Amino acid sequence: MSDKTENVLRITKIKDDVCEFVLRNVDTSIANALRRVMISEVPTIAIDLVDVENNTSVLTDEVYCASSRYDTAYKPHGRKLQIH
C-alpha cells in the first residue's frame, strides 16, 4: 500500500445550470484557482447609481446600496433580469 493520499474530484450532479462536486485532498491553491475560474464565468452587471425611494428594511440606505454591487446578472429558474 502507498502512503500517498489520492486527489479526488467527483461530480455528484450535473445539469444545464448546476454542477455539484466533491473536491478532496488537494492543495488550497488548486481549490482557490478552481473557485476563481467559476466566479469569473458568472455574468455580472455594474450598478452605477441607486436611488432608494422608500426603505422599510432594517438596513440603512447606504448598506443596501453597497450590497447591491454584488448582484449578478444570472437569475436561476428561468427568471429574467429586468433593469428599469
Rosetta blueprint (number, residue, H / E / L):
1 M L
2 S L
3 D L
4 K L
5 T L
6 E L
7 N L
8 V E
9 L E
10 R E
11 I E
12 T E
13 K E
14 I E
15 K L
16 D L
17 D L
18 V L
19 C E
20 E E
21 F E
22 V E
23 L E
24 R E
25 N L
26 V L
27 D L
28 T H
29 S H
30 I H
31 A H
32 N H
33 A H
34 L H
35 R H
36 R H
37 V H
38 M H
39 I H
40 S H
41 E L
42 V L
43 P L
44 T E
45 I L
46 A L
47 I L
48 D L
49 L L
50 V L
51 D L
52 V L
53 E L
54 N L
55 N L
56 T L
57 S L
58 V L
59 L L
60 T L
61 D H
62 E H
63 V H
64 Y H
65 C H
66 A H
67 S H
68 S H
69 R H
70 Y H
71 D L
72 T E
73 A L
74 Y L
75 K L
76 P L
77 H L
78 G L
79 R L
80 K L
81 L L
82 Q L
83 I L
84 H L
